[in-house]
Amino acid sequence: MKKVILPLLLILAVGILAAVESAPSAVVGYVKYDCVAGNNFIALPMSQGYATTADLGITFGLDVNTVNIWNPAAQSWDASINYDGFWDPELPVDVGSVLFIAATNPFTFYSLGDLPASPSSYDVIAGNNTVMIPLNRSDLSTTALAGATMGDGLTVNTINLWNSSAQSWDASINYDGFWDPEFDLTIGTPLFISSGSAFTWPSATRQSNHMTISK
């Protein structure tokens, strides 16, 4: 009996040590976006080391043929095109970037990596802008709650969410502080907003102790 038990204990001990050594230490969270064949609105909440659309292209492969990034100064989309793995022009991206992508096939995109050193914030200008619900702002769970924190609460008149199934924008309208319809939001949700003036958002943030983040 002892001859059987001792080897089993040894195998168990080695297994425990291997599990400890292989446990992920840097990857602490993720946000996932289920993309359809067509246009999709996603963001980069986690710190993954992406610097350009070409870096993203390695992850996308041939499933994505265009990455559009909103240019608030020009009030238009800048398009980075996938030419069989060569992206032109190669546009910069960073943590918190919001992307409007055209996919040829359905796939799930994971923003998987380190929590960013500081929460995402955006310098909104008068006009249309793209922003993302920061990872530490799970309190901004509806368009009404998010809109109330944008400028003086009346600054932003529309929050648009992309409806990938309908391939169109769903608009939540600000009627003097009353938002209709009021859509649900989660951390990592990208938004296309229309503002009447400039402000930094969020202007005040609260810390979160989440270690694993998913959407």
C-alpha positions in Angstrom: 0.0 0.0 0.0 2.8 2.4 0.9 4.4 1.7 -2.5 1.3 2.9 -4.2 0.6 6.0 -2.0 4.1 7.5 -2.1 4.3 7.7 -5.9 0.8 9.3 -5.9 1.8 11.9 -3.4 4.9 12.7 -5.4 2.9 13.1 -8.6 0.4 15.4 -6.8 3.2 17.6 -5.3 4.9 18.0 -8.7 1.5 18.9 -10.2 0.9 21.6 -7.6 4.3 23.1 -8.2 3.8 23.1 -11.9 0.4 24.9 -11.5 2.0 27.6 -9.3 4.8 28.2 -11.7 2.5 28.4 -14.8 -0.1 30.6 -13.2 -0.5 33.8 -15.1 1.1 36.8 -13.3 0.8 39.6 -15.9 -2.6 38.9 -17.5 -5.1 40.2 -15.0 -8.2 40.9 -17.0 -10.0 40.9 -20.3 -12.9 42.5 -22.1 -14.4 40.6 -25.0 -16.3 41.9 -28.0 -18.4 39.4 -30.1 -18.1 40.7 -33.7 -20.3 39.9 -36.6 -19.6 39.8 -40.3 -20.1 43.5 -41.1 -19.3 46.7 -39.1 -18.5 46.5 -35.3 -17.6 49.0 -32.6 -14.9 47.9 -30.2 -12.3 49.4 -27.9 -8.9 48.5 -26.4 -9.5 48.7 -22.6 -6.5 46.6 -21.5 -2.8 47.3 -21.8 -1.7 44.9 -24.6 1.3 46.7 -26.2 -0.6 47.6 -29.4 0.9 50.7 -31.0 -0.5 50.7 -34.5 -3.3 49.1 -36.6 -0.6 46.8 -38.0 -0.1 45.4 -34.5 -3.8 44.8 -34.2 -3.8 43.3 -37.7 -1.7 40.3 -36.4 -4.6 39.5 -34.0 -7.3 40.2 -36.6 -5.7 38.2 -39.4 -7.9 38.4 -42.5 -11.1 38.6 -40.5 -10.9 42.4 -40.6 -10.4 44.4 -43.7 -10.7 47.9 -42.3 -10.0 49.6 -39.0 -11.6 53.1 -38.7 -10.5 55.5 -36.1 -12.5 58.7 -35.4 -10.6 62.0 -36.1 -12.4 64.6 -34.0 -10.4 67.5 -35.5 -11.5 66.5 -39.0 -14.9 65.2 -37.8 -14.4 62.1 -40.0 -13.1 58.5 -39.9 -9.5 57.7 -40.7 -9.3 54.3 -42.4 -6.5 51.8 -42.1 -6.9 49.1 -44.9 -5.8 45.5 -44.7 -4.0 44.5 -47.9 -3.5 40.8 -47.3 -1.7 41.5 -44.0 -0.2 44.8 -45.0 -2.0 47.7 -43.3 -2.0 51.1 -45.0 -1.9 53.7 -43.7 -0.6 52.4 -40.4 -2.5 54.4 -37.8 -1.5 54.7 -34.1 -3.6 53.1 -31.4 -3.3 53.1 -27.6 -5.0 51.9 -24.4 -8.6 53.3 -24.5 -8.7 53.6 -28.3 -12.1 53.2 -29.9 -12.3 51.4 -33.2 -15.0 50.9 -35.9 -14.0 47.8 -37.7 -15.3 46.0 -40.8 -15.1 42.2 -40.4 -15.5 39.6 -43.2 -16.3 36.8 -40.7 -17.8 36.6 -37.2 -15.2 36.3 -34.5 -14.6 37.2 -30.8 -12.0 39.9 -30.1 -10.4 39.8 -26.6 -8.8 42.8 -25.2 -6.6 40.7 -22.9 -3.7 42.0 -20.8 -2.6 44.2 -17.9 -4.9 46.7 -16.3 -3.8 50.1 -17.5 -1.5 52.2 -15.2 -4.2 54.9 -15.1 -7.9 54.9 -16.1 -8.7 56.0 -19.6 -9.8 59.6 -20.1 -10.8 61.6 -23.2 -10.4 65.2 -24.3 -13.8 65.7 -25.8 -14.2 68.6 -28.3 -17.4 70.4 -29.6 -18.7 68.0 -32.2 -18.7 64.2 -32.5 -16.3 62.1 -30.4 -15.5 58.5 -29.5 -15.0 57.5 -25.9 -15.1 54.3 -23.9 -16.6 53.5 -20.4 -13.4 53.2 -18.4 -12.6 50.0 -16.5 -12.9 51.7 -13.1 -16.3 53.2 -13.8 -18.8 50.3 -13.5 -21.1 52.9 -11.9 -21.7 54.4 -15.3 -24.2 51.6 -16.1 -26.7 53.5 -18.3 -26.5 56.3 -20.9 -28.3 58.5 -18.3 -25.6 57.9 -15.7 -22.8 58.4 -18.2 -24.4 61.5 -19.7 -24.8 63.1 -16.3 -21.0 63.0 -15.9 -20.2 64.6 -19.3 -19.6 68.3 -19.0 -22.4 69.9 -17.0 -24.8 67.1 -17.8 -26.4 69.0 -20.7 -23.3 69.3 -22.8 -23.7 66.1 -24.6 -27.0 65.8 -26.5 -26.6 62.3 -28.0 -24.9 59.1 -27.0 -24.8 56.6 -29.9 -24.3 52.8 -29.5 -23.6 50.6 -32.4 -26.2 47.9 -33.0 -24.2 45.2 -34.9 -27.2 43.1 -35.6 -29.1 45.9 -37.3 -25.9 47.5 -38.6 -27.0 50.9 -37.4 -26.7 53.4 -34.6 -29.0 53.3 -31.6 -29.3 56.9 -30.2 -30.0 57.9 -26.6 -31.1 61.6 -26.7 -30.6 64.1 -23.8 -33.8 66.0 -23.2 -32.6 68.5 -20.6 -31.2 65.8 -18.4 -33.7 63.1 -19.2 -32.3 60.4 -21.6 -34.5 58.5 -23.9 -34.2 55.7 -24.6 -31.9 54.8 -21.7 -29.5 52.1 -22.8 -27.5 49.8 -20.5 -23.7 50.2 -20.5 -20.8 48.1 -19.2 -17.1 48.8 -18.7 -15.4 48.8 -22.0 -18.4 49.9 -24.0 -17.5 52.2 -26.8 -19.7 55.3 -27.4 -20.1 57.8 -30.2 -21.1 61.1 -28.6 -22.2 64.5 -29.8 -21.1 67.4 -27.6 -21.8 71.1 -27.6 -18.6 72.1 -25.9 -15.2 70.8 -24.9 -14.5 68.9 -21.6 -12.3 66.1 -20.2 -14.1 62.9 -19.4 -14.4 61.4 -16.9 -13.3 64.4 -14.9 -13.4 62.4 -11.6 -12.9 58.7 -11.3 -13.2 56.1 -8.6 -10.9 53.1 -8.2 -12.1 49.5 -8.7 -10.7 46.4 -7.2 -11.7 44.1 -10.2 -9.0 41.7 -11.1 -10.9 39.8 -13.9 -13.0 42.0 -16.2 -15.2 40.7 -18.9 -18.0 42.0 -21.2 
